[in-house]
Amino acid sequence: MASLTLHPVNEGVVAVHLASGEPVGHLKRIGGLWKFKAMGYEDGNLVPGGGPLTHQHNRSFAALDIAHISAALRQ
C-alpha cells in the first residue's frame, strides 16, 4: 500500500487518505491520543470501520507523526 497523507479537518480530527487521494479514515483526538477510525465504501455507502485499513480500526497514536502513522497503518 502506498504512503498515506493527513488532511486537517478541525482541531480534533485529521482525515487520512491514500496517496491516490482515496479517503480511508480519520484520526480523532480522544483522551489525549489520536485514535484511527477506519472507513470504507460499499455500493456507494459509507461503512464505518471498513475499507482497506479495517484491521487497524481503533489503533492509537501519541502524536501526529505522518511517517510513523503511515508505516504503522500499512502493516
C-alpha positions, 0 to 999 in steps of 0.5 A: 500500500502506498504512503498515506497523507493527513488532511486537517479537518478541525482541531480534533480530527485529521482525515487520512487518505491514500496517496491516490487521494482515496479517503480511508479514515480519520484520526480523532483526538480522544483522551489525549491520543489520536485514535484511527477510525477506519472507513470504507465504501460499499455500493456507494455507502459509507461503512464505518470501520471498513475499507482497506485499513479495517484491521487497524480500526481503533489503533492509537497514536501519541502524536501526529507523526505522518511517517510513523502513522503511515508505516504503522497503518500499512502493516 
